[in-house]
């Protein structure tokens, strides 16, 4: 083996020096992997993707770009789902970047666009039927007092005018298909939506929001939600969107996020929000990036393209 002290570049493929470690870290960063300089399983899998397969990925994502709007307006938000990133642009210039958590494979975040119109500080959370019936009901059937004192309010029927005490209900008579209760989590640090949510009314019931489980942002793979988009820096996004309303400085924003009751604030302008699914893209530094096909959209579209090509 060449003496590492006297050489400039090693010709030994087994010698892992600082120069090679830096190259591995750059590779990991461009592939959305943990940047630790180690060649673990995820890094090895990415290294084994062939050049021809990467060319196909680039071609596929160029086709996706072709179908996106030509103009998003002067100010907009862009979320790239497999990258787990949100970017805010002002006059085509990048103003804000933060990590996000997106939907799991079976509760995937859809690809669509809409308009962000307002936010709600200290929000309540009306629990979706799927979560009420599939997750909460089994707990209540085991222990009817499970949610007592946990900042939830239960209502008979679908409205909020007849509150009930869950510990007094015989939950054994209810099922996934028969759960005639409305459940609303009240504002607070443990609320599933965190301390603020950002609303873009849409048929998918998808919005941006804070989260009480912010430790999950330490992960590189963050397909973990029920479909909505959780924000790493929600207070900074609120400050950015309210920057033209002088009364809303960061101190007032933080105070509103800790109120006992929700407070709705409309934006002076509407913001276009584009949710995209790009597994290959060019970053702010002009470098080509690649990401895992977390929902299998690449595979499905590749199959369709190949089928059409054979006809």
C-alpha positions, 0 to 999 in steps of 0.5 A, a space after each residue: 500500500 502506498 504510504 498515506 503521508 507521502 502520496 497526493 492521491 492513493 491508487 489503492 481502491 481500499 484506501 478511504 482518505 479525506 478526499 474520498 470521504 468528501 466526495 461521498 458526502 457530496 454524493 450523499 447530499 445530492 441524493 438526499 441521504 444522511 451526510 456522514 461520509 460512510 458507505 452504508 446500505 442506502 448510500 451503496 444502493 444509490 451508488 449502484 443505480 446505473 447511468 442509464 437508469 439515471 438518464 431515464 429518471 431525468 427524462 421522466 422528470 423533464 416530462 413532469 416539468 413540462 406539465 407544470 404551470 409556466 408561471 406561478 406568479 410573483 410569489 409562490 410556495 413550492 413543495 417537492 414531496 420526495 425531497 421533503 422540502 418547501 421553498 418560498 419564492 419572491 419575484 423568482 428569487 428564493 426567500 425561504 427553505 425548510 424541511 417538511 414531512 409528507 404523507 406515508 405511502 398509503 396516505 400519500 400527499 397528492 400532487 396538485 396546486 392551490 392558493 394559500 389564503 389564510 392561517 390559523 394560530 392555536 388551531 383546533 383539529 377535527 379528527 378525520 373519520 379514518 383516524 377516529 374509527 381505526 385508531 381512536 375507537 380500538 383504544 376507547 374499546 379497551 379503556 373508555 377513559 383513555 382520552 379523558 383529560 387529554 385535550 379532546 372534546 367528544 360530540 354526539 353526531 357530526 356537530 359541536 352542540 352536544 358534548 359528551 363524556 367519552 368515559 360514560 359511553 359503551 364503545 363496544 356497540 360502535 365500529 369502523 362503519 358506525 361511529 357517529 361522533 365528532 372529535 375535536 382536539 383543542 389548542 395546545 402544544 400537543 395538538 396534532 396540527 401544532 401551533 399554527 396551520 396554513 390553509 389552502 382550501 381544496 378537495 383533498 383536505 391537504 394543508 400545511 401545519 406545525 407539528 408537536 413531533 418536531 424531532 422527526 425532522 432529524 430523519 432524512 426520510 420523512 414520509 410519515 404523515 396522514 397526507 398533510 404537510 408538516 413544517 420544520 419552521 412554521 413560525 418563520 413561514 408565518 412571519 414571511 407570509 405576514 411580512 406586509 402586515 406590520 402589526 404581525 412581528 415575530 413576537 406577536 406571532 409567537 404569542 398568537 401561537 400559544 393562545 387558548 383559542 384559535 385566531 384566523 388571519 387572512 393574507 393581504 395577497 394570495 400565494 400559489 402553492 405547487 406540490 410537485 413530485 420530482 425525483 430528479 431536479 437541479 438545486 440552487 447550486 446548479 447540481 443535479 439531484 436524485 431522490 427515492 421514488 417514495 410513492 412508486 410514481 416513477 415506476 408506474 409512469 415508466 411502465 406507461 411510457 414503455 407500454 405506449 412506446 411498444 404500440 
